[in-house]
Amino acid sequence: MATQLKNLSDFSHTAIPSAADYRFGIVVAEWNAEVTNALLDGAYQTLIRYGAVEENIKIYSVPGSFELTSGAELLLKKGDVDAVICLGCVIQGETRHFDFICNAVANGLSNVAIKYSKPVIFGVLTTDNQQQATDRSGGKHGNKGDEAAITAIKMADLVVTLNR
Ligand code: RBF
């Protein structure tokens, strides 16, 4: 699987800009809370590790991954963040909800990013089962929350670079 071969958590840390000047919003889904809390922990610690100031990281909960889009939209409308990190976990079940939710969130978050010209990071695990989710939220395949945070820092920095 692609994520097993290319794990952003292993990327060189020298190329990651400082997060000191940026304000981050994190929107985290309550569904599969054990997993999403682990993603949140990874994202938060990574932002701090790269220099983000605690007061500049705002965390908001939404009921499920489907609501991540509205959460990101509300935050960007408010206008006081440089990047939004969206964290969720959708586990494949017996119903077609998996496809509906995953597609809606992926499309929704890209649309919000484009609407506001701000980074909106897709930190949503979409897995076949619980074990795969556990493996990617601090388990043997790293923590996708860390990767979402690194992506947010890089993209916030890109906005500054391109607007200089
Ligand atoms: N939200 C998630 O974040 N992950 C899930 O795996 C998940 N599975 C769901 C399965 C069903 C059958 C339903 C009805 C909802 C599910 N949700 C899930 C919640 C969804 O993201 C949203 O919060 C609700 O549909 C209310 O809009």
Backbone and ligand atoms as CSV (ligand in chain L), in Angstrom:
chain,resi,resn,atom,element,x,y,z
A,1,MET,N,N,0.846,-1.197,0.000
A,1,MET,CA,C,0.000,0.000,0.000
A,1,MET,C,C,0.881,1.247,0.000
A,2,ALA,N,N,0.435,2.299,-0.676
A,2,ALA,CA,C,1.252,3.488,-0.860
A,2,ALA,C,C,1.758,4.068,0.455
A,3,THR,N,N,0.888,4.123,1.472
A,3,THR,CA,C,1.299,4.757,2.722
A,3,THR,C,C,2.377,3.957,3.436
A,4,GLN,N,N,2.463,2.667,3.114
A,4,GLN,CA,C,3.516,1.892,3.755
A,4,GLN,C,C,4.872,2.210,3.128
A,5,LEU,N,N,4.852,2.567,1.837
A,5,LEU,CA,C,6.100,2.834,1.140
A,5,LEU,C,C,6.571,4.268,1.355
A,6,LYS,N,N,5.628,5.175,1.477
A,6,LYS,CA,C,5.977,6.580,1.567
A,6,LYS,C,C,5.350,7.176,2.816
A,7,ASN,N,N,6.122,7.215,3.886
A,7,ASN,CA,C,5.604,7.695,5.145
A,7,ASN,C,C,6.175,9.074,5.404
A,8,LEU,N,N,5.306,10.102,5.357
A,8,LEU,CA,C,5.777,11.472,5.531
A,8,LEU,C,C,6.485,11.664,6.866
A,9,SER,N,N,6.137,10.839,7.868
A,9,SER,CA,C,6.771,10.965,9.182
A,9,SER,C,C,8.277,10.748,9.092
A,10,ASP,N,N,8.715,10.062,8.056
A,10,ASP,CA,C,10.147,9.773,7.907
A,10,ASP,C,C,10.886,10.847,7.110
A,11,PHE,N,N,10.176,11.844,6.632
A,11,PHE,CA,C,10.822,12.860,5.798
A,11,PHE,C,C,11.869,13.638,6.596
A,12,SER,N,N,12.849,14.170,5.858
A,12,SER,CA,C,13.898,14.948,6.507
A,12,SER,C,C,13.312,16.142,7.234
A,13,HIS,N,N,13.733,16.350,8.470
A,13,HIS,CA,C,13.188,17.447,9.252
A,13,HIS,C,C,13.843,18.783,8.924
A,14,THR,N,N,14.962,18.763,8.181
A,14,THR,CA,C,15.658,20.012,7.895
A,14,THR,C,C,14.863,20.914,6.955
A,15,ALA,N,N,14.000,20.330,6.140
A,15,ALA,CA,C,13.287,21.125,5.140
A,15,ALA,C,C,11.988,21.718,5.681
A,16,ILE,N,N,11.702,21.527,6.949
A,16,ILE,CA,C,10.426,21.997,7.486
A,16,ILE,C,C,10.593,23.394,8.092
A,17,PRO,N,N,9.809,24.360,7.605
A,17,PRO,CA,C,9.957,25.734,8.100
A,17,PRO,C,C,9.512,25.861,9.557
A,18,SER,N,N,9.877,26.971,10.180
A,18,SER,CA,C,9.414,27.223,11.545
A,18,SER,C,C,7.920,27.558,11.530
A,19,ALA,N,N,7.223,27.056,12.556
A,19,ALA,CA,C,5.790,27.321,12.668
A,19,ALA,C,C,5.511,28.506,13.590
A,20,ALA,N,N,6.581,29.184,14.034
A,20,ALA,CA,C,6.451,30.194,15.098
A,20,ALA,C,C,5.497,31.332,14.764
A,21,ASP,N,N,5.434,31.717,13.497
A,21,ASP,CA,C,4.625,32.899,13.134
A,21,ASP,C,C,3.209,32.556,12.698
A,22,TYR,N,N,2.835,31.293,12.735
A,22,TYR,CA,C,1.552,30.912,12.150
A,22,TYR,C,C,0.506,30.544,13.197
A,23,ARG,N,N,-0.754,30.795,12.832
A,23,ARG,CA,C,-1.902,30.445,13.690
A,23,ARG,C,C,-2.625,29.262,13.049
A,24,PHE,N,N,-2.872,28.258,13.881
A,24,PHE,CA,C,-3.467,27.022,13.359
A,24,PHE,C,C,-4.813,26.751,14.009
A,25,GLY,N,N,-5.737,26.260,13.210
A,25,GLY,CA,C,-6.985,25.732,13.734
A,25,GLY,C,C,-6.970,24.231,13.507
A,26,ILE,N,N,-7.365,23.491,14.523
A,26,ILE,CA,C,-7.492,22.040,14.350
A,26,ILE,C,C,-8.953,21.680,14.570
A,27,VAL,N,N,-9.555,21.012,13.592
A,27,VAL,CA,C,-10.930,20.538,13.731
A,27,VAL,C,C,-10.855,19.013,13.811
A,28,VAL,N,N,-11.415,18.468,14.884
A,28,VAL,CA,C,-11.265,17.029,15.107
A,28,VAL,C,C,-12.638,16.375,15.290
A,29,ALA,N,N,-12.837,15.263,14.587
A,29,ALA,CA,C,-14.118,14.557,14.648
A,29,ALA,C,C,-14.183,13.654,15.879
A,30,GLU,N,N,-15.381,13.589,16.464
A,30,GLU,CA,C,-15.565,12.763,17.671
A,30,GLU,C,C,-15.778,11.284,17.349
A,31,TRP,N,N,-16.210,10.972,16.149
A,31,TRP,CA,C,-16.377,9.556,15.786
A,31,TRP,C,C,-15.014,8.864,15.849
A,32,ASN,N,N,-14.962,7.625,16.304
A,32,ASN,CA,C,-13.707,6.879,16.464
A,32,ASN,C,C,-12.718,7.709,17.287
A,33,ALA,N,N,-13.206,8.175,18.442
A,33,ALA,CA,C,-12.476,9.162,19.246
A,33,ALA,C,C,-11.089,8.689,19.688
A,34,GLU,N,N,-10.954,7.399,19.933
A,34,GLU,CA,C,-9.645,6.917,20.375
A,34,GLU,C,C,-8.588,7.226,19.310
A,35,VAL,N,N,-8.977,6.996,18.063
A,35,VAL,CA,C,-8.060,7.244,16.939
A,35,VAL,C,C,-7.888,8.742,16.711
A,36,THR,N,N,-9.005,9.487,16.696
A,36,THR,CA,C,-8.878,10.920,16.361
A,36,THR,C,C,-8.152,11.689,17.469
A,37,ASN,N,N,-8.299,11.234,18.724
A,37,ASN,CA,C,-7.539,11.883,19.809
A,37,ASN,C,C,-6.044,11.636,19.647
A,38,ALA,N,N,-5.689,10.445,19.165
A,38,ALA,CA,C,-4.269,10.140,18.932
A,38,ALA,C,C,-3.741,10.985,17.760
A,39,LEU,N,N,-4.582,11.174,16.741
A,39,LEU,CA,C,-4.173,12.046,15.619
A,39,LEU,C,C,-3.975,13.474,16.116
A,40,LEU,N,N,-4.911,13.912,16.971
A,40,LEU,CA,C,-4.835,15.267,17.529
A,40,LEU,C,C,-3.563,15.447,18.341
A,41,ASP,N,N,-3.263,14.469,19.153
A,41,ASP,CA,C,-2.062,14.537,19.981
A,41,ASP,C,C,-0.819,14.667,19.093
A,42,GLY,N,N,-0.769,13.846,18.041
A,42,GLY,CA,C,0.378,13.897,17.118
A,42,GLY,C,C,0.473,15.247,16.435
A,43,ALA,N,N,-0.663,15.761,15.953
A,43,ALA,CA,C,-0.651,17.043,15.238
A,43,ALA,C,C,-0.217,18.172,16.168
A,44,TYR,N,N,-0.799,18.180,17.361
A,44,TYR,CA,C,-0.502,19.262,18.313
A,44,TYR,C,C,0.987,19.253,18.697
A,45,GLN,N,N,1.479,18.070,19.077
A,45,GLN,CA,C,2.889,17.972,19.510
A,45,GLN,C,C,3.830,18.351,18.375
A,46,THR,N,N,3.464,18.010,17.158
A,46,THR,CA,C,4.332,18.333,16.013
A,46,THR,C,C,4.353,19.843,15.765
A,47,LEU,N,N,3.202,20.491,15.857
A,47,LEU,CA,C,3.175,21.953,15.699
A,47,LEU,C,C,4.078,22.616,16.740
A,48,ILE,N,N,3.957,22.153,17.982
A,48,ILE,CA,C,4.774,22.723,19.069
A,48,ILE,C,C,6.259,22.450,18.796
A,49,ARG,N,N,6.569,21.223,18.366
A,49,ARG,CA,C,7.964,20.851,18.097
A,49,ARG,C,C,8.587,21.767,17.056
A,50,TYR,N,N,7.795,22.230,16.103
A,50,TYR,CA,C,8.339,23.102,15.047
A,50,TYR,C,C,8.119,24.580,15.347
A,51,GLY,N,N,7.825,24.897,16.591
A,51,GLY,CA,C,7.882,26.300,17.010
A,51,GLY,C,C,6.550,27.001,17.160
A,52,ALA,N,N,5.430,26.335,16.907
A,52,ALA,CA,C,4.134,27.008,17.056
A,52,ALA,C,C,3.917,27.389,18.526
A,53,VAL,N,N,3.253,28.515,18.728
A,53,VAL,CA,C,2.972,29.007,20.073
A,53,VAL,C,C,1.620,28.418,20.510
A,54,GLU,N,N,1.574,27.937,21.745
A,54,GLU,CA,C,0.348,27.274,22.248
A,54,GLU,C,C,-0.914,28.096,22.014
A,55,GLU,N,N,-0.815,29.410,22.292
A,55,GLU,CA,C,-2.006,30.278,22.146
A,55,GLU,C,C,-2.439,30.402,20.693
A,56,ASN,N,N,-1.564,30.040,19.779
A,56,ASN,CA,C,-1.893,30.148,18.354
A,56,ASN,C,C,-2.419,28.844,17.765
A,57,ILE,N,N,-2.744,27.903,18.654
A,57,ILE,CA,C,-3.338,26.644,18.183
A,57,ILE,C,C,-4.722,26.519,18.822
A,58,LYS,N,N,-5.754,26.605,18.002
A,58,LYS,CA,C,-7.127,26.523,18.511
A,58,LYS,C,C,-7.730,25.181,18.080
A,59,ILE,N,N,-8.325,24.466,19.030
A,59,ILE,CA,C,-8.866,23.127,18.743
A,59,ILE,C,C,-10.393,23.133,18.887
A,60,TYR,N,N,-11.070,22.584,17.895
A,60,TYR,CA,C,-12.532,22.517,17.918
A,60,TYR,C,C,-12.974,21.095,17.565
A,61,SER,N,N,-14.027,20.619,18.245
A,61,SER,CA,C,-14.573,19.294,17.939
A,61,SER,C,C,-15.805,19.413,17.060
A,62,VAL,N,N,-15.988,18.436,16.205
A,62,VAL,CA,C,-17.234,18.303,15.447
A,62,VAL,C,C,-17.704,16.854,15.635
A,63,PRO,N,N,-19.000,16.584,15.446
A,63,PRO,CA,C,-19.489,15.225,15.740
A,63,PRO,C,C,-18.820,14.130,14.905
A,64,GLY,N,N,-18.792,14.301,13.583
A,64,GLY,CA,C,-18.196,13.255,12.745
A,64,GLY,C,C,-17.389,13.867,11.618
A,65,SER,N,N,-16.732,13.010,10.836
A,65,SER,CA,C,-15.884,13.510,9.746
A,65,SER,C,C,-16.682,14.327,8.727
A,66,PHE,N,N,-17.942,13.955,8.553
A,66,PHE,CA,C,-18.768,14.697,7.592
A,66,PHE,C,C,-18.820,16.175,7.946
A,67,GLU,N,N,-18.761,16.497,9.246
A,67,GLU,CA,C,-18.869,17.886,9.706
A,67,GLU,C,C,-17.536,18.632,9.655
A,68,LEU,N,N,-16.453,17.959,9.251
A,68,LEU,CA,C,-15.150,18.649,9.195
A,68,LEU,C,C,-15.196,19.826,8.222
A,69,THR,N,N,-15.929,19.644,7.128
A,69,THR,CA,C,-15.997,20.712,6.130
A,69,THR,C,C,-16.639,21.966,6.726
A,70,SER,N,N,-17.778,21.791,7.407
A,70,SER,CA,C,-18.426,22.959,8.025
A,70,SER,C,C,-17.525,23.575,9.079
A,71,GLY,N,N,-16.850,22.741,9.849
A,71,GLY,CA,C,-15.941,23.252,10.876
A,71,GLY,C,C,-14.844,24.109,10.263
A,72,ALA,N,N,-14.245,23.615,9.188
A,72,ALA,CA,C,-13.164,24.358,8.521
A,72,ALA,C,C,-13.697,25.664,7.945
A,73,GLU,N,N,-14.867,25.588,7.352
A,73,GLU,CA,C,-15.486,26.779,6.749
A,73,GLU,C,C,-15.743,27.854,7.814
A,74,LEU,N,N,-16.314,27.427,8.958
A,74,LEU,CA,C,-16.623,28.381,10.029
A,74,LEU,C,C,-15.353,29.050,10.549
A,75,LEU,N,N,-14.309,28.249,10.673
A,75,LEU,CA,C,-13.043,28.783,11.184
A,75,LEU,C,C,-12.420,29.785,10.223
A,76,LEU,N,N,-12.432,29.438,8.949
A,76,LEU,CA,C,-11.808,30.336,7.964
A,76,LEU,C,C,-12.639,31.600,7.771
A,77,LYS,N,N,-13.939,31.462,7.902
A,77,LYS,CA,C,-14.817,32.634,7.801
A,77,LYS,C,C,-14.495,33.623,8.927
A,78,LYS,N,N,-14.189,33.077,10.092
A,78,LYS,CA,C,-13.833,33.904,11.239
A,78,LYS,C,C,-12.543,34.693,10.953
A,79,GLY,N,N,-11.651,34.062,10.193
A,79,GLY,CA,C,-10.516,34.808,9.647
A,79,GLY,C,C,-9.269,34.919,10.493
A,80,ASP,N,N,-9.140,34.140,11.578
A,80,ASP,CA,C,-7.946,34.338,12.397
A,80,ASP,C,C,-7.005,33.133,12.432
A,81,VAL,N,N,-7.016,32.328,11.381
A,81,VAL,CA,C,-6.049,31.222,11.287
A,81,VAL,C,C,-5.351,31.235,9.922
A,82,ASP,N,N,-4.128,30.726,9.910
A,82,ASP,CA,C,-3.361,30.654,8.657
A,82,ASP,C,C,-3.518,29.296,7.981
A,83,ALA,N,N,-3.911,28.294,8.745
A,83,ALA,CA,C,-4.125,26.954,8.176
A,83,ALA,C,C,-5.069,26.181,9.087
A,84,VAL,N,N,-5.842,25.302,8.490
A,84,VAL,CA,C,-6.750,24.453,9.272
A,84,VAL,C,C,-6.372,22.989,9.046
A,85,ILE,N,N,-6.234,22.271,10.137
A,85,ILE,CA,C,-5.938,20.832,10.074
A,85,ILE,C,C,-7.218,20.082,10.447
A,86,CYS,N,N,-7.692,19.242,9.565
A,86,CYS,CA,C,-8.924,18.482,9.826
A,86,CYS,C,C,-8.567,17.027,10.093
A,87,LEU,N,N,-9.027,16.522,11.221
A,87,LEU,CA,C,-8.674,15.162,11.638
A,87,LEU,C,C,-9.926,14.316,11.826
A,88,GLY,N,N,-9.926,13.152,11.218
A,88,GLY,CA,C,-11.058,12.255,11.359
A,88,GLY,C,C,-10.634,10.830,11.052
A,89,CYS,N,N,-11.570,9.929,11.238
A,89,CYS,CA,C,-11.298,8.525,10.953
A,89,CYS,C,C,-12.595,7.878,10.491
A,90,VAL,N,N,-12.597,7.415,9.247
A,90,VAL,CA,C,-13.769,6.729,8.714
A,90,VAL,C,C,-13.372,5.284,8.448
A,91,ILE,N,N,-14.087,4.370,9.105
A,91,ILE,CA,C,-13.746,2.952,8.973
A,91,ILE,C,C,-14.802,2.264,8.105
A,92,GLN,N,N,-14.306,1.546,7.137
A,92,GLN,CA,C,-15.187,0.854,6.184
A,92,GLN,C,C,-16.137,-0.084,6.935
A,93,GLY,N,N,-17.409,0.058,6.696
A,93,GLY,CA,C,-18.386,-0.815,7.357
A,93,GLY,C,C,-19.189,-1.583,6.327
A,94,GLU,N,N,-20.330,-1.994,6.753
A,94,GLU,CA,C,-21.194,-2.777,5.877
A,94,GLU,C,C,-21.976,-1.897,4.909
A,95,THR,N,N,-22.095,-0.606,5.254
A,95,THR,CA,C,-22.950,0.281,4.469
A,95,THR,C,C,-22.135,1.122,3.485
A,96,ARG,N,N,-22.843,1.821,2.616
A,96,ARG,CA,C,-22.172,2.686,1.647
A,96,ARG,C,C,-21.807,4.044,2.252
A,97,HIS,N,N,-22.100,4.204,3.544
A,97,HIS,CA,C,-21.776,5.474,4.185
A,97,HIS,C,C,-20.309,5.835,4.027
A,98,PHE,N,N,-19.453,4.813,4.070
A,98,PHE,CA,C,-18.006,5.037,3.961
A,98,PHE,C,C,-17.691,5.896,2.739
A,99,ASP,N,N,-18.189,5.456,1.586
A,99,ASP,CA,C,-17.892,6.193,0.344
A,99,ASP,C,C,-18.492,7.591,0.365
A,100,PHE,N,N,-19.739,7.678,0.835
A,100,PHE,CA,C,-20.388,8.996,0.863
A,100,PHE,C,C,-19.595,9.955,1.748
A,101,ILE,N,N,-19.243,9.501,2.945
A,101,ILE,CA,C,-18.551,10.395,3.884
A,101,ILE,C,C,-17.167,10.764,3.340
A,102,CYS,N,N,-16.404,9.761,2.889
A,102,CYS,CA,C,-15.035,10.040,2.413
A,102,CYS,C,C,-15.056,11.016,1.242
A,103,ASN,N,N,-15.939,10.775,0.279
A,103,ASN,CA,C,-16.001,11.661,-0.892
A,103,ASN,C,C,-16.444,13.065,-0.501
A,104,ALA,N,N,-17.447,13.114,0.376
A,104,ALA,CA,C,-17.953,14.431,0.783
A,104,ALA,C,C,-16.849,15.231,1.485
A,105,VAL,N,N,-16.109,14.589,2.383
A,105,VAL,CA,C,-15.076,15.325,3.128
A,105,VAL,C,C,-13.940,15.743,2.200
A,106,ALA,N,N,-13.495,14.836,1.351
A,106,ALA,CA,C,-12.380,15.173,0.450
A,106,ALA,C,C,-12.767,16.345,-0.456
A,107,ASN,N,N,-13.942,16.272,-1.045
A,107,ASN,CA,C,-14.393,17.367,-1.925
A,107,ASN,C,C,-14.647,18.635,-1.129
A,108,GLY,N,N,-15.305,18.457,0.022
A,108,GLY,CA,C,-15.654,19.622,0.845
A,108,GLY,C,C,-14.412,20.381,1.278
A,109,LEU,N,N,-13.407,19.672,1.759
A,109,LEU,CA,C,-12.212,20.359,2.256
A,109,LEU,C,C,-11.452,21.038,1.121
A,110,SER,N,N,-11.385,20.391,-0.051
A,110,SER,CA,C,-10.691,21.078,-1.169
A,110,SER,C,C,-11.430,22.346,-1.555
A,111,ASN,N,N,-12.770,22.277,-1.557
A,111,ASN,CA,C,-13.550,23.465,-1.931
A,111,ASN,C,C,-13.340,24.610,-0.947
A,112,VAL,N,N,-13.300,24.272,0.341
A,112,VAL,CA,C,-13.105,25.320,1.355
A,112,VAL,C,C,-11.709,25.944,1.203
A,113,ALA,N,N,-10.714,25.105,0.944
A,113,ALA,CA,C,-9.339,25.604,0.772
A,113,ALA,C,C,-9.274,26.594,-0.387
A,114,ILE,N,N,-9.938,26.240,-1.467
A,114,ILE,CA,C,-9.904,27.105,-2.650
A,114,ILE,C,C,-10.705,28.390,-2.404
A,115,LYS,N,N,-11.841,28.238,-1.738
A,115,LYS,CA,C,-12.693,29.409,-1.469
A,115,LYS,C,C,-11.939,30.484,-0.675
A,116,TYR,N,N,-11.154,30.049,0.311
A,116,TYR,CA,C,-10.473,31.016,1.189
A,116,TYR,C,C,-9.000,31.215,0.839
A,117,SER,N,N,-8.489,30.503,-0.158
A,117,SER,CA,C,-7.053,30.540,-0.492
A,117,SER,C,C,-6.191,30.306,0.748
A,118,LYS,N,N,-6.598,29.359,1.549
A,118,LYS,CA,C,-5.846,28.997,2.764
A,118,LYS,C,C,-5.687,27.483,2.805
A,119,PRO,N,N,-4.599,27.023,3.410
A,119,PRO,CA,C,-4.417,25.568,3.511
A,119,PRO,C,C,-5.481,24.913,4.407
A,120,VAL,N,N,-6.082,23.873,3.899
A,120,VAL,CA,C,-7.010,23.040,4.684
A,120,VAL,C,C,-6.496,21.615,4.525
A,121,ILE,N,N,-6.056,21.032,5.613
A,121,ILE,CA,C,-5.331,19.765,5.518
A,121,ILE,C,C,-6.263,18.579,5.776
A,122,PHE,N,N,-6.174,17.613,4.888
A,122,PHE,CA,C,-7.004,16.404,4.942
A,122,PHE,C,C,-6.303,15.346,5.801
A,123,GLY,N,N,-6.561,15.397,7.094
A,123,GLY,CA,C,-5.957,14.419,8.010
A,123,GLY,C,C,-6.994,13.392,8.415
A,124,VAL,N,N,-7.594,12.784,7.426
A,124,VAL,CA,C,-8.680,11.833,7.685
A,124,VAL,C,C,-8.225,10.429,7.297
A,125,LEU,N,N,-8.215,9.536,8.257
A,125,LEU,CA,C,-7.901,8.138,7.953
A,125,LEU,C,C,-9.135,7.494,7.335
A,126,THR,N,N,-8.950,6.794,6.253
A,126,THR,CA,C,-10.058,6.073,5.604
A,126,THR,C,C,-9.576,4.627,5.476
A,127,THR,N,N,-9.982,3.805,6.426
A,127,THR,CA,C,-9.377,2.473,6.520
A,127,THR,C,C,-10.406,1.349,6.396
A,128,ASP,N,N,-9.878,0.166,6.121
A,128,ASP,CA,C,-10.734,-1.021,6.012
A,128,ASP,C,C,-11.191,-1.506,7.387
A,129,ASN,N,N,-10.358,-1.273,8.389
A,129,ASN,CA,C,-10.688,-1.794,9.719
A,129,ASN,C,C,-9.994,-0.978,10.817
A,130,GLN,N,N,-10.343,-1.317,12.039
A,130,GLN,CA,C,-9.823,-0.605,13.215
A,130,GLN,C,C,-8.301,-0.723,13.316
A,131,GLN,N,N,-7.771,-1.911,13.021
A,131,GLN,CA,C,-6.332,-2.129,13.164
A,131,GLN,C,C,-5.528,-1.178,12.262
A,132,GLN,N,N,-5.988,-1.024,11.021
A,132,GLN,CA,C,-5.293,-0.108,10.110
A,132,GLN,C,C,-5.320,1.321,10.660
A,133,ALA,N,N,-6.429,1.680,11.285
A,133,ALA,CA,C,-6.536,3.031,11.856
A,133,ALA,C,C,-5.566,3.178,13.030
A,134,THR,N,N,-5.503,2.154,13.878
A,134,THR,CA,C,-4.593,2.180,15.027
A,134,THR,C,C,-3.140,2.264,14.560
A,135,ASP,N,N,-2.827,1.507,13.512
A,135,ASP,CA,C,-1.450,1.484,12.990
A,135,ASP,C,C,-1.004,2.856,12.468
A,136,ARG,N,N,-1.972,3.691,12.073
A,136,ARG,CA,C,-1.643,4.994,11.463
A,136,ARG,C,C,-1.899,6.171,12.403
A,137,SER,N,N,-2.217,5.885,13.638
A,137,SER,CA,C,-2.468,6.975,14.591
A,137,SER,C,C,-1.563,6.800,15.813
A,138,GLY,N,N,-0.283,6.557,15.511
A,138,GLY,CA,C,0.693,6.367,16.580
A,138,GLY,C,C,1.174,4.936,16.675
A,139,GLY,N,N,0.796,4.099,15.714
A,139,GLY,CA,C,1.217,2.702,15.700
A,139,GLY,C,C,2.352,2.465,14.723
A,140,LYS,N,N,2.368,1.276,14.125
A,140,LYS,CA,C,3.543,0.873,13.339
A,140,LYS,C,C,3.712,1.654,12.025
A,141,HIS,N,N,2.678,2.338,11.583
A,141,HIS,CA,C,2.828,3.174,10.381
A,141,HIS,C,C,2.880,4.654,10.707
A,142,GLY,N,N,3.312,4.972,11.914
A,142,GLY,CA,C,3.479,6.367,12.293
A,142,GLY,C,C,2.160,7.000,12.717
A,143,ASN,N,N,2.178,8.342,12.701
A,143,ASN,CA,C,0.963,9.058,13.112
A,143,ASN,C,C,0.634,10.080,12.030
A,144,LYS,N,N,-0.489,9.850,11.358
A,144,LYS,CA,C,-0.878,10.741,10.253
A,144,LYS,C,C,-1.217,12.135,10.769
A,145,GLY,N,N,-1.445,12.268,12.086
A,145,GLY,CA,C,-1.642,13.600,12.670
A,145,GLY,C,C,-0.356,14.417,12.570
A,146,ASP,N,N,0.784,13.780,12.810
A,146,ASP,CA,C,2.092,14.457,12.666
A,146,ASP,C,C,2.237,14.968,11.242
A,147,GLU,N,N,1.893,14.101,10.312
A,147,GLU,CA,C,2.062,14.450,8.893
A,147,GLU,C,C,1.136,15.586,8.490
A,148,ALA,N,N,-0.070,15.575,9.043
A,148,ALA,CA,C,-1.018,16.658,8.745
A,148,ALA,C,C,-0.453,17.983,9.255
A,149,ALA,N,N,0.174,17.952,10.429
A,149,ALA,CA,C,0.748,19.180,10.999
A,149,ALA,C,C,1.905,19.691,10.144
A,150,ILE,N,N,2.768,18.791,9.711
A,150,ILE,CA,C,3.903,19.179,8.851
A,150,ILE,C,C,3.368,19.799,7.558
A,151,THR,N,N,2.346,19.193,7.004
A,151,THR,CA,C,1.756,19.712,5.762
A,151,THR,C,C,1.204,21.114,5.986
A,152,ALA,N,N,0.535,21.308,7.127
A,152,ALA,CA,C,-0.031,22.630,7.444
A,152,ALA,C,C,1.070,23.684,7.544
A,153,ILE,N,N,2.172,23.340,8.200
A,153,ILE,CA,C,3.283,24.293,8.351
A,153,ILE,C,C,3.861,24.643,6.982
A,154,LYS,N,N,4.091,23.613,6.187
A,154,LYS,CA,C,4.678,23.847,4.854
A,154,LYS,C,C,3.761,24.705,3.989
A,155,MET,N,N,2.473,24.437,4.059
A,155,MET,CA,C,1.535,25.186,3.213
A,155,MET,C,C,1.339,26.613,3.723
A,156,ALA,N,N,1.323,26.809,5.039
A,156,ALA,CA,C,1.221,28.165,5.591
A,156,ALA,C,C,2.434,28.968,5.135
A,157,ASP,N,N,3.598,28.325,5.135
A,157,ASP,CA,C,4.829,28.980,4.711
A,157,ASP,C,C,4.804,29.296,3.216
A,158,LEU,N,N,4.206,28.403,2.453
A,158,LEU,CA,C,4.103,28.628,1.002
A,158,LEU,C,C,3.236,29.857,0.705
A,159,VAL,N,N,2.170,30.020,1.473
A,159,VAL,CA,C,1.294,31.194,1.293
A,159,VAL,C,C,2.118,32.477,1.474
A,160,VAL,N,N,2.924,32.497,2.532
A,160,VAL,CA,C,3.757,33.685,2.807
A,160,VAL,C,C,4.754,33.889,1.676
A,161,THR,N,N,5.415,32.822,1.261
A,161,THR,CA,C,6.414,32.913,0.188
A,161,THR,C,C,5.788,33.480,-1.090
A,162,LEU,N,N,4.620,33.017,-1.427
A,162,LEU,CA,C,4.005,33.428,-2.698
A,162,LEU,C,C,3.382,34.821,-2.605
A,163,ASN,N,N,3.117,35.291,-1.402
A,163,ASN,CA,C,2.521,36.632,-1.253
A,163,ASN,C,C,3.559,37.708,-0.944
A,164,ARG,N,N,4.817,37.316,-0.944
A,164,ARG,CA,C,5.874,38.265,-0.620
A,164,ARG,C,C,6.015,39.337,-1.687
L,1,RBF,N1,N,-18.136,9.590,11.090
L,1,RBF,C1,C,-16.836,9.342,11.140
L,1,RBF,O1,O,-16.039,10.273,11.388
L,1,RBF,N2,N,-16.339,8.081,10.912
L,1,RBF,C2,C,-17.141,7.027,10.613
L,1,RBF,O2,O,-16.636,5.907,10.437
L,1,RBF,C3,C,-18.543,7.266,10.523
L,1,RBF,N3,N,-19.381,6.252,10.172
L,1,RBF,C4,C,-20.705,6.516,10.086
L,1,RBF,C5,C,-21.590,5.489,9.699
L,1,RBF,C6,C,-22.945,5.740,9.601
L,1,RBF,C7,C,-23.857,4.626,9.187
L,1,RBF,C8,C,-23.445,7.060,9.884
L,1,RBF,C9,C,-24.929,7.386,9.777
L,1,RBF,C10,C,-22.583,8.071,10.242
L,1,RBF,C11,C,-21.214,7.831,10.364
L,1,RBF,N4,N,-20.341,8.837,10.734
L,1,RBF,C12,C,-19.009,8.594,10.784
L,1,RBF,C13,C,-20.848,10.168,11.168
L,1,RBF,C14,C,-20.853,11.220,10.051
L,1,RBF,O3,O,-19.540,11.712,9.817
L,1,RBF,C15,C,-21.745,12.428,10.482
L,1,RBF,O4,O,-21.305,12.906,11.710
L,1,RBF,C16,C,-23.216,12.048,10.583
L,1,RBF,O5,O,-23.655,11.392,9.407
L,1,RBF,C17,C,-24.093,13.312,10.832
L,1,RBF,O6,O,-23.955,14.228,9.752
